[in-house]
Amino acid sequence: MSKQRDQLRKKWFLRKRVWIPLLFIAFLFLGNSSYLAKEPEGEPFLLAHRGMAQTFHMENITNETCTAERIYPPEHPYLENTIPSMQAAFDAGADVVELDVQWTKDNQFAVFHDWTLDCRTNGTGVTRDYTLAQLQQLDIGYNYTADEGNTFPFRGKGIGMMPSLDDVLQTFPDRSLLIHIKSNDPLEGKALADVLAALPAERLAQLSVYGGDKPIETLKQQMPELRVMSKATLKSCLIPYIAVGWSGYVPDACSQTQLHIPDQIAPWLWGWPNRFMARMEAKDTRVILVAGSGDVSQGFDIPTDLKRVPASFTGGIWTNRIDLIGPAFHENVEK
């Protein structure tokens, strides 16, 4: 009899060892599957990187690559980070325009991608060595070439085209903007906070800022109501979420921030896309989907790329070709 009881116990323990993992797997599936989750309400929105910009091939690109020297043959007349390029981006269907800021010698923010001038302009040195007025005398289209320097299609057309951040804010008083601090200087975070502090709350709700860890930390300390992002804020949110997000718990570091998620990594996040988006929305956090693995500023740049965006996704779609993606996206929405 005792032998029979021992056999029954062994069978019970064996079944327990099988069923407990199965139940846990079922819990993970039911708690994180989008198939069983309510689809989020709302539509995705388009984020135009640098406005309407000239694009370039990405082979062997590094942070030191001069992208103006490798552009594709121009398909439109716009130069990135200029007022006309931003207006063209909005006209093409952008909901948000991303722009880059650089600190100047006279303590202003110039809107320009590089911290040095040699790549794109007829100037030399770094932006910080020049006043805003001096920078605005440069030709920001001087060195753009699509044929290894045989021709320069924008030379002479970029004089006086470098705007200040104040110019952009005044020109687009009610449009959403993503401001990129290109340095890791905490003083720039303080300076930007001083600029933005003069804006009303409803305007600040239309702005977000990302950049180096130090300026973003300083900016957030001075303006806790502003949505910001840096590598540090991304890690503080996503690393704990990857560890415990299977339970539905969302770390406090994910609250009221912005997340740039590469589409090759997104499917590995707990609850992607429906539950993940609902969890971030509950934390007042905005999700931007970028293309690739996150190594460079890849975007959804041809209409077929949009097929990779989940149908239920309600966040931002990053594009370097708003001129192509805008019309295609809005045509699909209308259908």
SESE-85294 format. One record per residue: x, y, z of N, C-alpha, C in turn; residue in three letters. Coordinates in steps of 0.1 Angstrom, whole numbers, padded with zeros to 4 digits. Layout:
{{X Y Z} {X Y Z} {X Y Z} "ALA"}
...
% end
This chain:
{{0008 -0012 0000} {0000 0000 0000} {0009 0013 0000} "MET"}
{{0019 0013 0008} {0028 0024 0009} {0035 0026 -0004} "SER"}
{{0038 0015 -0011} {0045 0015 -0023} {0036 0022 -0034} "LYS"}
{{0023 0019 -0033} {0013 0024 -0042} {0012 0039 -0040} "GLN"}
{{0012 0043 -0026} {0011 0057 -0023} {0023 0065 -0028} "ARG"}
{{0035 0059 -0027} {0047 0065 -0032} {0046 0067 -0047} "ASP"}
{{0041 0058 -0054} {0039 0059 -0068} {0030 0070 -0072} "GLN"}
{{0019 0071 -0064} {0009 0082 -0067} {0015 0095 -0064} "LEU"}
{{0023 0096 -0053} {0030 0109 -0050} {0039 0113 -0061} "ARG"}
{{0047 0103 -0066} {0056 0106 -0077} {0049 0111 -0090} "LYS"}
{{0038 0104 -0093} {0030 0109 -0104} {0025 0123 -0102} "LYS"}
{{0020 0126 -0090} {0015 0139 -0087} {0026 0150 -0088} "TRP"}
{{0038 0147 -0083} {0049 0156 -0084} {0053 0158 -0098} "PHE"}
{{0053 0147 -0106} {0056 0149 -0120} {0046 0158 -0127} "LEU"}
{{0033 0155 -0125} {0023 0164 -0131} {0024 0178 -0127} "ARG"}
{{0028 0180 -0114} {0030 0194 -0109} {0041 0201 -0116} "LYS"}
{{0052 0193 -0118} {0064 0199 -0125} {0060 0203 -0139} "ARG"}
{{0051 0196 -0145} {0047 0199 -0159} {0037 0210 -0159} "VAL"}
{{0027 0210 -0150} {0016 0220 -0151} {0020 0234 -0146} "TRP"}
{{0028 0235 -0136} {0032 0248 -0131} {0039 0256 -0142} "ILE"}
{{0049 0251 -0149} {0054 0259 -0160} {0044 0262 -0171} "PRO"}
{{0035 0252 -0174} {0025 0255 -0184} {0016 0266 -0180} "LEU"}
{{0012 0266 -0167} {0003 0276 -0162} {0010 0290 -0162} "LEU"}
{{0023 0290 -0159} {0031 0302 -0160} {0032 0308 -0174} "PHE"}
{{0034 0299 -0183} {0035 0303 -0198} {0021 0308 -0202} "ILE"}
{{0010 0302 -0198} {-0003 0307 -0201} {-0006 0320 -0195} "ALA"}
{{-0001 0322 -0183} {-0002 0336 -0176} {0005 0346 -0184} "PHE"}
{{0018 0343 -0189} {0025 0353 -0197} {0018 0356 -0210} "LEU"}
{{0013 0345 -0216} {0006 0348 -0229} {-0007 0356 -0227} "PHE"}
{{-0015 0352 -0217} {-0027 0360 -0216} {-0025 0374 -0211} "LEU"}
{{-0014 0376 -0203} {-0012 0389 -0198} {-0004 0399 -0208} "GLY"}
{{0001 0393 -0218} {0009 0401 -0227} {0006 0400 -0242} "ASN"}
{{-0003 0391 -0245} {-0007 0389 -0259} {-0015 0400 -0264} "SER"}
{{-0012 0405 -0276} {-0021 0415 -0282} {-0033 0409 -0289} "SER"}
{{-0033 0396 -0291} {-0045 0390 -0297} {-0057 0391 -0288} "TYR"}
{{-0055 0391 -0275} {-0066 0391 -0265} {-0067 0405 -0259} "LEU"}
{{-0060 0415 -0263} {-0061 0428 -0258} {-0069 0437 -0266} "ALA"}
{{-0075 0447 -0260} {-0083 0457 -0267} {-0073 0466 -0275} "LYS"}
{{-0077 0468 -0288} {-0068 0477 -0296} {-0069 0491 -0291} "GLU"}
{{-0057 0498 -0290} {-0057 0512 -0285} {-0065 0521 -0295} "PRO"}
{{-0071 0531 -0289} {-0078 0541 -0298} {-0069 0551 -0303} "GLU"}
{{-0072 0557 -0314} {-0064 0567 -0320} {-0056 0562 -0332} "GLY"}
{{-0049 0572 -0339} {-0041 0569 -0350} {-0027 0572 -0348} "GLU"}
{{-0017 0566 -0355} {-0003 0569 -0354} {-0001 0583 -0360} "PRO"}
{{0010 0589 -0357} {0014 0602 -0362} {0028 0602 -0368} "PHE"}
{{0031 0611 -0377} {0043 0611 -0384} {0053 0621 -0378} "LEU"}
{{0065 0617 -0376} {0076 0626 -0371} {0087 0627 -0382} "LEU"}
{{0088 0640 -0387} {0098 0643 -0398} {0111 0646 -0392} "ALA"}
{{0121 0638 -0394} {0135 0640 -0389} {0141 0651 -0397} "HIS"}
{{0145 0662 -0390} {0152 0673 -0396} {0143 0681 -0406} "ARG"}
{{0130 0679 -0406} {0121 0685 -0415} {0121 0678 -0428} "GLY"}
{{0121 0685 -0439} {0123 0680 -0453} {0138 0680 -0456} "MET"}
{{0144 0669 -0456} {0159 0669 -0457} {0164 0661 -0469} "ALA"}
{{0176 0665 -0473} {0183 0657 -0483} {0187 0644 -0476} "GLN"}
{{0186 0633 -0483} {0190 0620 -0477} {0203 0615 -0483} "THR"}
{{0209 0605 -0477} {0222 0600 -0481} {0223 0585 -0478} "PHE"}
{{0233 0579 -0485} {0234 0564 -0483} {0241 0562 -0470} "HIS"}
{{0237 0550 -0464} {0241 0547 -0450} {0253 0538 -0449} "MET"}
{{0258 0533 -0460} {0269 0524 -0459} {0281 0529 -0451} "GLU"}
{{0286 0521 -0441} {0298 0524 -0434} {0297 0538 -0427} "ASN"}
{{0285 0542 -0423} {0283 0555 -0417} {0287 0555 -0403} "ILE"}
{{0294 0566 -0398} {0297 0567 -0384} {0293 0581 -0379} "THR"}
{{0296 0584 -0366} {0292 0597 -0361} {0301 0608 -0367} "ASN"}
{{0312 0604 -0373} {0322 0614 -0379} {0320 0615 -0394} "GLU"}
{{0310 0608 -0400} {0308 0609 -0414} {0302 0622 -0418} "THR"}
{{0307 0628 -0429} {0301 0641 -0434} {0290 0636 -0444} "CYS"}
{{0278 0637 -0439} {0267 0632 -0448} {0264 0641 -0459} "THR"}
{{0268 0654 -0459} {0265 0663 -0470} {0273 0659 -0482} "ALA"}
{{0284 0651 -0480} {0292 0647 -0491} {0288 0634 -0498} "GLU"}
{{0276 0629 -0493} {0272 0616 -0499} {0257 0616 -0501} "ARG"}
{{0251 0627 -0504} {0237 0628 -0506} {0233 0621 -0519} "ILE"}
{{0220 0616 -0520} {0215 0611 -0532} {0212 0623 -0541} "TYR"}
{{0210 0621 -0554} {0206 0632 -0563} {0194 0639 -0558} "PRO"}
{{0193 0652 -0556} {0182 0659 -0549} {0169 0656 -0557} "PRO"}
{{0158 0654 -0549} {0145 0652 -0554} {0136 0664 -0550} "GLU"}
{{0141 0673 -0541} {0134 0685 -0537} {0144 0695 -0533} "HIS"}
{{0140 0708 -0532} {0149 0719 -0530} {0153 0723 -0516} "PRO"}
{{0149 0714 -0506} {0150 0719 -0492} {0162 0714 -0485} "TYR"}
{{0167 0722 -0476} {0178 0719 -0467} {0173 0717 -0453} "LEU"}
{{0178 0707 -0447} {0173 0703 -0433} {0175 0714 -0423} "GLU"}
{{0166 0714 -0413} {0167 0723 -0402} {0165 0738 -0406} "ASN"}
{{0158 0740 -0417} {0155 0754 -0421} {0140 0756 -0420} "THR"}
{{0136 0769 -0419} {0122 0772 -0418} {0114 0766 -0430} "ILE"}
{{0119 0768 -0443} {0112 0763 -0454} {0111 0748 -0454} "PRO"}
{{0121 0741 -0449} {0121 0726 -0448} {0110 0721 -0438} "SER"}
{{0109 0729 -0427} {0099 0725 -0417} {0085 0727 -0422} "MET"}
{{0083 0739 -0429} {0070 0742 -0434} {0066 0731 -0445} "GLN"}
{{0076 0727 -0453} {0073 0717 -0463} {0070 0704 -0457} "ALA"}
{{0076 0701 -0445} {0074 0688 -0438} {0059 0688 -0433} "ALA"}
{{0055 0699 -0427} {0042 0700 -0422} {0032 0699 -0433} "PHE"}
{{0035 0706 -0444} {0026 0705 -0456} {0025 0691 -0462} "ASP"}
{{0035 0683 -0460} {0035 0670 -0466} {0028 0660 -0457} "ALA"}
{{0024 0664 -0445} {0017 0656 -0436} {0024 0652 -0422} "GLY"}
{{0035 0659 -0419} {0041 0657 -0406} {0033 0662 -0395} "ALA"}
{{0032 0655 -0384} {0025 0659 -0372} {0035 0665 -0362} "ASP"}
{{0048 0661 -0363} {0059 0666 -0355} {0071 0668 -0364} "VAL"}
{{0078 0678 -0361} {0091 0680 -0368} {0102 0680 -0358} "VAL"}
{{0113 0672 -0361} {0125 0672 -0353} {0135 0682 -0358} "GLU"}
{{0142 0689 -0348} {0152 0698 -0352} {0163 0698 -0342} "LEU"}
{{0175 0702 -0347} {0187 0701 -0339} {0191 0715 -0335} "ASP"}
{{0196 0717 -0323} {0201 0730 -0318} {0215 0729 -0313} "VAL"}
{{0222 0740 -0316} {0236 0742 -0312} {0238 0756 -0305} "GLN"}
{{0246 0756 -0295} {0248 0768 -0287} {0258 0777 -0294} "TRP"}
{{0256 0790 -0293} {0264 0800 -0300} {0272 0808 -0290} "THR"}
{{0281 0816 -0295} {0290 0824 -0287} {0283 0834 -0279} "LYS"}
{{0272 0839 -0285} {0264 0850 -0278} {0252 0844 -0271} "ASP"}
{{0253 0831 -0267} {0243 0824 -0258} {0229 0823 -0264} "ASN"}
{{0229 0819 -0276} {0216 0816 -0283} {0217 0802 -0288} "GLN"}
{{0205 0797 -0293} {0205 0784 -0299} {0203 0786 -0314} "PHE"}
{{0213 0781 -0322} {0211 0781 -0336} {0205 0767 -0340} "ALA"}
{{0197 0766 -0350} {0192 0754 -0355} {0201 0748 -0366} "VAL"}
{{0208 0738 -0362} {0218 0733 -0372} {0222 0719 -0366} "PHE"}
{{0225 0710 -0375} {0228 0696 -0371} {0241 0694 -0365} "HIS"}
{{0252 0699 -0371} {0265 0696 -0367} {0271 0706 -0357} "ASP"}
{{0280 0701 -0348} {0286 0711 -0339} {0298 0717 -0346} "TRP"}
{{0302 0712 -0357} {0313 0718 -0365} {0307 0723 -0378} "THR"}
{{0314 0732 -0385} {0308 0739 -0397} {0314 0734 -0410} "LEU"}
{{0325 0727 -0409} {0333 0723 -0421} {0325 0714 -0431} "ASP"}
{{0317 0705 -0426} {0310 0695 -0434} {0300 0702 -0444} "CYS"}
{{0291 0710 -0439} {0280 0715 -0447} {0282 0729 -0452} "ARG"}
{{0290 0737 -0446} {0290 0752 -0449} {0303 0756 -0454} "THR"}
{{0304 0769 -0457} {0317 0775 -0461} {0325 0781 -0450} "ASN"}
{{0321 0777 -0438} {0328 0781 -0426} {0336 0770 -0420} "GLY"}
{{0344 0773 -0410} {0353 0764 -0403} {0351 0765 -0388} "THR"}
{{0355 0755 -0381} {0355 0755 -0366} {0341 0750 -0361} "GLY"}
{{0338 0755 -0349} {0326 0750 -0342} {0316 0761 -0340} "VAL"}
{{0304 0757 -0339} {0293 0768 -0338} {0295 0777 -0326} "THR"}
{{0301 0771 -0315} {0302 0779 -0302} {0312 0790 -0304} "ARG"}
{{0320 0790 -0314} {0330 0801 -0316} {0324 0812 -0324} "ASP"}
{{0311 0812 -0328} {0305 0822 -0336} {0292 0827 -0329} "TYR"}
{{0289 0840 -0332} {0276 0845 -0327} {0265 0840 -0337} "THR"}
{{0253 0841 -0333} {0242 0837 -0342} {0242 0845 -0355} "LEU"}
{{0245 0858 -0354} {0245 0867 -0366} {0256 0862 -0375} "ALA"}
{{0268 0858 -0370} {0279 0853 -0379} {0275 0840 -0385} "GLN"}
{{0269 0831 -0378} {0265 0818 -0383} {0254 0820 -0395} "LEU"}
{{0246 0830 -0393} {0235 0832 -0403} {0240 0839 -0416} "GLN"}
{{0253 0843 -0416} {0259 0848 -0428} {0265 0836 -0437} "GLN"}
{{0266 0824 -0431} {0272 0813 -0438} {0263 0807 -0448} "LEU"}
{{0268 0800 -0458} {0261 0792 -0468} {0259 0778 -0463} "ASP"}
{{0248 0774 -0457} {0247 0761 -0451} {0245 0750 -0461} "ILE"}
{{0243 0754 -0474} {0242 0744 -0485} {0255 0742 -0493} "GLY"}
{{0266 0748 -0488} {0278 0750 -0496} {0285 0737 -0500} "TYR"}
{{0285 0727 -0492} {0293 0715 -0495} {0284 0702 -0498} "ASN"}
{{0271 0704 -0500} {0263 0693 -0504} {0267 0688 -0518} "TYR"}
{{0269 0675 -0520} {0272 0670 -0533} {0267 0656 -0534} "THR"}
{{0263 0652 -0546} {0258 0639 -0549} {0267 0631 -0558} "ALA"}
{{0278 0638 -0563} {0287 0632 -0573} {0301 0633 -0569} "ASP"}
{{0304 0632 -0556} {0318 0632 -0551} {0325 0646 -0554} "GLU"}
{{0317 0657 -0554} {0324 0670 -0555} {0324 0675 -0569} "GLY"}
{{0319 0668 -0579} {0318 0674 -0592} {0309 0686 -0593} "ASN"}
{{0297 0685 -0587} {0288 0696 -0586} {0283 0698 -0572} "THR"}
{{0278 0710 -0569} {0273 0713 -0556} {0259 0720 -0558} "PHE"}
{{0249 0713 -0558} {0235 0718 -0563} {0230 0728 -0553} "PRO"}
{{0234 0729 -0541} {0229 0739 -0531} {0238 0750 -0528} "PHE"}
{{0249 0751 -0535} {0259 0761 -0532} {0253 0775 -0535} "ARG"}
{{0254 0784 -0526} {0249 0797 -0528} {0234 0799 -0525} "GLY"}
{{0227 0787 -0522} {0213 0788 -0519} {0210 0787 -0504} "LYS"}
{{0220 0785 -0496} {0218 0784 -0481} {0223 0796 -0473} "GLY"}
{{0226 0807 -0480} {0230 0819 -0472} {0219 0825 -0464} "ILE"}
{{0221 0827 -0452} {0211 0833 -0443} {0200 0823 -0439} "GLY"}
{{0201 0810 -0442} {0191 0801 -0440} {0191 0794 -0426} "MET"}
{{0201 0796 -0418} {0202 0790 -0405} {0193 0797 -0395} "MET"}
{{0182 0792 -0391} {0174 0799 -0381} {0179 0797 -0367} "PRO"}
{{0173 0806 -0358} {0175 0804 -0344} {0163 0796 -0339} "SER"}
{{0165 0790 -0326} {0153 0783 -0320} {0142 0793 -0318} "LEU"}
{{0145 0805 -0315} {0134 0815 -0313} {0126 0817 -0326} "ASP"}
{{0134 0817 -0338} {0127 0819 -0351} {0117 0807 -0353} "ASP"}
{{0121 0795 -0350} {0113 0784 -0352} {0100 0784 -0343} "VAL"}
{{0103 0787 -0330} {0091 0788 -0321} {0081 0799 -0325} "LEU"}
{{0086 0810 -0330} {0078 0821 -0334} {0070 0817 -0348} "GLN"}
{{0077 0810 -0357} {0071 0807 -0369} {0061 0796 -0368} "THR"}
{{0063 0787 -0359} {0053 0776 -0357} {0048 0776 -0343} "PHE"}
{{0040 0786 -0339} {0036 0787 -0325} {0026 0777 -0320} "PRO"}
{{0020 0769 -0329} {0011 0759 -0325} {0013 0745 -0331} "ASP"}
{{0026 0742 -0336} {0029 0729 -0341} {0038 0722 -0331} "ARG"}
{{0037 0709 -0332} {0045 0700 -0323} {0059 0699 -0328} "SER"}
{{0069 0700 -0319} {0083 0700 -0323} {0091 0691 -0313} "LEU"}
{{0100 0684 -0319} {0110 0676 -0311} {0123 0682 -0312} "LEU"}
{{0129 0688 -0301} {0141 0695 -0301} {0152 0686 -0296} "ILE"}
{{0163 0685 -0304} {0175 0677 -0301} {0186 0685 -0297} "HIS"}
{{0190 0683 -0284} {0203 0690 -0279} {0214 0680 -0284} "ILE"}
{{0223 0685 -0292} {0233 0677 -0298} {0246 0675 -0289} "LYS"}
{{0247 0682 -0278} {0258 0681 -0269} {0255 0673 -0257} "SER"}
{{0265 0672 -0248} {0263 0666 -0235} {0267 0676 -0224} "ASN"}
{{0265 0688 -0227} {0268 0699 -0218} {0256 0703 -0209} "ASP"}
{{0257 0701 -0196} {0245 0704 -0188} {0241 0718 -0188} "PRO"}
{{0251 0727 -0192} {0247 0742 -0193} {0237 0744 -0204} "LEU"}
{{0238 0736 -0214} {0228 0737 -0225} {0214 0733 -0220} "GLU"}
{{0213 0724 -0212} {0200 0720 -0206} {0195 0731 -0198} "GLY"}
{{0203 0738 -0190} {0198 0750 -0182} {0194 0761 -0191} "LYS"}
{{0202 0763 -0202} {0199 0774 -0211} {0186 0772 -0218} "ALA"}
{{0184 0759 -0222} {0171 0756 -0229} {0159 0757 -0220} "LEU"}
{{0161 0753 -0207} {0150 0755 -0197} {0147 0770 -0196} "ALA"}
{{0157 0778 -0196} {0154 0793 -0195} {0146 0798 -0207} "ASP"}
{{0149 0792 -0219} {0141 0796 -0231} {0127 0791 -0230} "VAL"}
{{0125 0779 -0226} {0112 0772 -0227} {0103 0777 -0215} "LEU"}
{{0109 0781 -0204} {0102 0785 -0192} {0092 0797 -0195} "ALA"}
{{0095 0804 -0205} {0087 0816 -0208} {0074 0812 -0216} "ALA"}
{{0073 0799 -0220} {0062 0795 -0228} {0050 0790 -0218} "LEU"}
{{0038 0792 -0223} {0027 0787 -0215} {0026 0772 -0215} "PRO"}
{{0019 0766 -0205} {0018 0752 -0203} {0012 0745 -0216} "ALA"}
{{0002 0751 -0222} {-0003 0744 -0234} {0007 0744 -0245} "GLU"}
{{0016 0753 -0246} {0026 0753 -0257} {0037 0742 -0253} "ARG"}
{{0041 0741 -0240} {0050 0731 -0236} {0045 0717 -0239} "LEU"}
{{0032 0715 -0238} {0027 0702 -0241} {0029 0698 -0255} "ALA"}
{{0032 0707 -0264} {0034 0704 -0278} {0049 0702 -0281} "GLN"}
{{0057 0703 -0271} {0072 0702 -0273} {0078 0691 -0265} "LEU"}
{{0088 0685 -0270} {0096 0675 -0263} {0110 0676 -0267} "SER"}
{{0119 0672 -0258} {0134 0674 -0260} {0141 0661 -0258} "VAL"}
{{0151 0658 -0266} {0160 0646 -0263} {0174 0651 -0266} "TYR"}
{{0183 0642 -0261} {0198 0646 -0263} {0206 0639 -0253} "GLY"}
{{0218 0645 -0250} {0228 0640 -0241} {0222 0638 -0227} "GLY"}
{{0228 0628 -0220} {0223 0625 -0206} {0223 0638 -0197} "ASP"}
{{0235 0645 -0197} {0236 0656 -0188} {0227 0668 -0190} "LYS"}
{{0226 0673 -0202} {0217 0684 -0204} {0202 0680 -0202} "PRO"}
{{0199 0668 -0206} {0185 0663 -0204} {0182 0662 -0189} "ILE"}
{{0191 0657 -0181} {0189 0656 -0167} {0187 0670 -0160} "GLU"}
{{0195 0679 -0165} {0194 0693 -0160} {0181 0699 -0164} "THR"}
{{0177 0697 -0176} {0165 0703 -0181} {0153 0697 -0174} "LEU"}
{{0153 0684 -0171} {0142 0678 -0164} {0141 0682 -0150} "LYS"}
{{0152 0685 -0144} {0152 0690 -0130} {0145 0704 -0129} "GLN"}
{{0148 0712 -0139} {0142 0725 -0139} {0128 0726 -0145} "GLN"}
{{0124 0716 -0153} {0111 0716 -0159} {0105 0702 -0159} "MET"}
{{0101 0697 -0147} {0097 0683 -0146} {0084 0680 -0154} "PRO"}
{{0077 0691 -0158} {0065 0689 -0166} {0068 0686 -0181} "GLU"}
{{0080 0688 -0185} {0084 0687 -0199} {0087 0672 -0203} "LEU"}
{{0083 0667 -0214} {0086 0654 -0218} {0100 0654 -0224} "ARG"}
{{0109 0645 -0219} {0123 0645 -0224} {0127 0630 -0226} "VAL"}
{{0139 0629 -0232} {0144 0616 -0234} {0160 0617 -0236} "MET"}
{{0167 0607 -0231} {0181 0605 -0233} {0184 0590 -0233} "SER"}
{{0196 0586 -0235} {0200 0572 -0234} {0198 0568 -0219} "LYS"}
{{0201 0576 -0210} {0199 0573 -0196} {0184 0571 -0192} "ALA"}
{{0175 0579 -0197} {0161 0578 -0194} {0155 0565 -0201} "THR"}
{{0160 0563 -0213} {0156 0551 -0220} {0159 0538 -0212} "LEU"}
{{0172 0537 -0208} {0177 0526 -0200} {0169 0524 -0187} "LYS"}
{{0167 0535 -0180} {0161 0535 -0167} {0146 0530 -0168} "SER"}
{{0140 0532 -0180} {0127 0527 -0182} {0127 0512 -0187} "CYS"}
{{0134 0510 -0198} {0133 0498 -0206} {0140 0486 -0199} "LEU"}
{{0151 0488 -0193} {0158 0477 -0187} {0149 0470 -0175} "ILE"}
{{0144 0478 -0166} {0135 0472 -0156} {0122 0467 -0162} "PRO"}
{{0117 0473 -0173} {0105 0468 -0179} {0107 0455 -0185} "TYR"}
{{0119 0453 -0192} {0122 0440 -0198} {0123 0429 -0187} "ILE"}
{{0127 0433 -0175} {0129 0423 -0164} {0116 0420 -0158} "ALA"}
{{0106 0429 -0156} {0094 0427 -0149} {0081 0430 -0156} "VAL"}
{{0083 0435 -0168} {0071 0439 -0176} {0061 0428 -0179} "GLY"}
{{0066 0415 -0178} {0057 0404 -0181} {0046 0403 -0171} "TRP"}
{{0048 0409 -0159} {0037 0409 -0149} {0027 0420 -0151} "SER"}
{{0030 0429 -0160} {0021 0441 -0162} {0026 0453 -0155} "GLY"}
{{0036 0452 -0146} {0042 0463 -0139} {0050 0472 -0148} "TYR"}
{{0048 0485 -0147} {0056 0495 -0155} {0063 0504 -0145} "VAL"}
{{0077 0504 -0146} {0085 0512 -0137} {0081 0526 -0137} "PRO"}
{{0083 0533 -0126} {0081 0547 -0125} {0089 0555 -0135} "ASP"}
{{0101 0550 -0138} {0110 0557 -0148} {0104 0558 -0162} "ALA"}
{{0093 0550 -0164} {0086 0551 -0177} {0075 0561 -0177} "CYS"}
{{0074 0569 -0167} {0063 0579 -0166} {0067 0592 -0173} "SER"}
{{0058 0598 -0180} {0059 0611 -0187} {0072 0613 -0193} "GLN"}
{{0075 0604 -0202} {0088 0605 -0210} {0085 0602 -0224} "THR"}
{{0096 0599 -0232} {0094 0595 -0246} {0104 0584 -0248} "GLN"}
{{0099 0574 -0256} {0107 0562 -0259} {0108 0561 -0274} "LEU"}
{{0121 0560 -0279} {0123 0557 -0293} {0126 0542 -0294} "HIS"}
{{0118 0535 -0300} {0118 0520 -0301} {0122 0515 -0315} "ILE"}
{{0133 0509 -0317} {0136 0503 -0331} {0126 0492 -0334} "PRO"}
{{0122 0491 -0346} {0111 0481 -0350} {0117 0467 -0349} "ASP"}
{{0130 0465 -0350} {0135 0452 -0349} {0136 0447 -0334} "GLN"}
{{0135 0456 -0325} {0136 0453 -0311} {0122 0453 -0305} "ILE"}
{{0113 0461 -0310} {0099 0463 -0304} {0092 0449 -0301} "ALA"}
{{0092 0439 -0311} {0085 0427 -0308} {0089 0419 -0296} "PRO"}
{{0101 0423 -0290} {0106 0416 -0279} {0102 0422 -0266} "TRP"}
{{0095 0434 -0267} {0090 0440 -0255} {0077 0434 -0250} "LEU"}
{{0075 0432 -0237} {0063 0426 -0232} {0051 0433 -0236} "TRP"}
{{0042 0426 -0242} {0029 0432 -0246} {0028 0439 -0259} "GLY"}
{{0039 0439 -0266} {0039 0446 -0279} {0029 0440 -0289} "TRP"}
{{0021 0449 -0296} {0021 0463 -0294} {0010 0468 -0285} "PRO"}
{{-0002 0461 -0285} {-0014 0467 -0279} {-0012 0469 -0264} "ASN"}
{{-0008 0459 -0257} {-0007 0461 -0242} {0005 0470 -0239} "ARG"}
{{0016 0469 -0246} {0027 0478 -0243} {0022 0493 -0245} "PHE"}
{{0016 0496 -0256} {0011 0509 -0259} {0001 0514 -0248} "MET"}
{{-0008 0505 -0244} {-0017 0509 -0234} {-0010 0512 -0221} "ALA"}
{{0000 0504 -0217} {0007 0506 -0205} {0015 0520 -0206} "ARG"}
{{0021 0523 -0217} {0028 0535 -0218} {0019 0547 -0218} "MET"}
{{0007 0546 -0225} {-0003 0556 -0225} {-0008 0559 -0211} "GLU"}
{{-0009 0549 -0203} {-0014 0551 -0189} {-0004 0559 -0181} "ALA"}
{{0009 0558 -0185} {0020 0565 -0178} {0023 0579 -0185} "LYS"}
{{0014 0583 -0195} {0016 0595 -0202} {0029 0596 -0209} "ASP"}
{{0033 0585 -0215} {0046 0584 -0222} {0044 0582 -0237} "THR"}
{{0051 0589 -0245} {0050 0588 -0259} {0060 0578 -0265} "ARG"}
{{0055 0570 -0274} {0063 0560 -0281} {0066 0564 -0295} "VAL"}
{{0078 0564 -0300} {0082 0567 -0314} {0088 0554 -0319} "ILE"}
{{0083 0550 -0330} {0089 0538 -0337} {0099 0542 -0348} "LEU"}
{{0112 0538 -0346} {0122 0541 -0356} {0125 0528 -0363} "VAL"}
{{0132 0529 -0374} {0135 0517 -0382} {0148 0511 -0378} "ALA"}
{{0150 0498 -0381} {0162 0491 -0378} {0164 0487 -0364} "GLY"}
{{0177 0486 -0360} {0181 0482 -0347} {0184 0493 -0337} "SER"}
{{0184 0505 -0342} {0186 0517 -0333} {0201 0522 -0334} "GLY"}
{{0209 0516 -0343} {0223 0521 -0344} {0224 0535 -0350} "ASP"}
{{0216 0538 -0360} {0217 0551 -0367} {0202 0556 -0368} "VAL"}
{{0201 0568 -0374} {0188 0574 -0375} {0180 0569 -0387} "SER"}
{{0178 0556 -0387} {0170 0550 -0398} {0155 0553 -0396} "GLN"}
{{0148 0555 -0407} {0134 0558 -0406} {0126 0549 -0415} "GLY"}
{{0113 0551 -0415} {0104 0545 -0424} {0103 0554 -0436} "PHE"}
{{0111 0551 -0447} {0114 0561 -0457} {0109 0558 -0471} "ASP"}
{{0103 0546 -0473} {0096 0544 -0485} {0082 0538 -0481} "ILE"}
{{0072 0540 -0490} {0059 0536 -0486} {0057 0521 -0482} "PRO"}
{{0065 0512 -0487} {0064 0498 -0483} {0069 0496 -0469} "THR"}
{{0077 0505 -0464} {0082 0504 -0450} {0070 0504 -0440} "ASP"}
{{0059 0511 -0444} {0048 0513 -0435} {0041 0499 -0432} "LEU"}
{{0044 0489 -0440} {0038 0476 -0438} {0044 0470 -0425} "LYS"}
{{0055 0475 -0421} {0062 0469 -0409} {0056 0475 -0396} "ARG"}
{{0048 0486 -0397} {0042 0492 -0386} {0029 0484 -0382} "VAL"}
{{0028 0480 -0369} {0016 0472 -0365} {0003 0480 -0368} "PRO"}
{{-0007 0474 -0372} {-0020 0481 -0376} {-0026 0488 -0364} "ALA"}
{{-0023 0483 -0352} {-0029 0489 -0340} {-0019 0499 -0333} "SER"}
{{-0008 0502 -0339} {0002 0511 -0333} {-0004 0525 -0333} "PHE"}
{{-0003 0532 -0322} {-0008 0546 -0321} {0002 0557 -0318} "THR"}
{{0015 0553 -0318} {0026 0562 -0315} {0031 0570 -0327} "GLY"}
{{0043 0574 -0326} {0049 0582 -0337} {0057 0573 -0346} "GLY"}
{{0057 0577 -0359} {0065 0570 -0369} {0076 0579 -0374} "ILE"}
{{0088 0575 -0372} {0100 0583 -0376} {0103 0582 -0391} "TRP"}
{{0104 0593 -0398} {0108 0592 -0412} {0118 0603 -0416} "THR"}
{{0127 0599 -0425} {0136 0609 -0431} {0131 0613 -0445} "ASN"}
{{0120 0608 -0449} {0114 0611 -0462} {0099 0614 -0461} "ARG"}
{{0096 0625 -0454} {0082 0628 -0452} {0075 0631 -0465} "ILE"}
{{0083 0636 -0475} {0078 0638 -0488} {0072 0626 -0495} "ASP"}
{{0077 0614 -0491} {0072 0601 -0497} {0062 0595 -0487} "LEU"}
{{0066 0595 -0474} {0058 0588 -0464} {0045 0595 -0461} "ILE"}
{{0045 0609 -0461} {0033 0616 -0457} {0021 0613 -0466} "GLY"}
{{0023 0615 -0480} {0012 0612 -0488} {0007 0597 -0488} "PRO"}
{{0017 0588 -0487} {0013 0574 -0487} {0006 0570 -0474} "ALA"}
{{0010 0576 -0463} {0004 0573 -0450} {-0010 0578 -0449} "PHE"}
{{-0012 0590 -0454} {-0025 0596 -0453} {-0035 0590 -0463} "HIS"}
{{-0030 0585 -0474} {-0038 0578 -0483} {-0043 0565 -0477} "GLU"}
{{-0034 0558 -0470} {-0038 0545 -0463} {-0048 0548 -0452} "ASN"}
{{-0047 0559 -0444} {-0056 0563 -0434} {-0070 0565 -0439} "VAL"}
{{-0070 0572 -0451} {-0083 0576 -0457} {-0091 0563 -0462} "GLU"}
{{-0083 0553 -0466} {-0089 0540 -0470} {-0095 0533 -0458} "LYS"}
% end
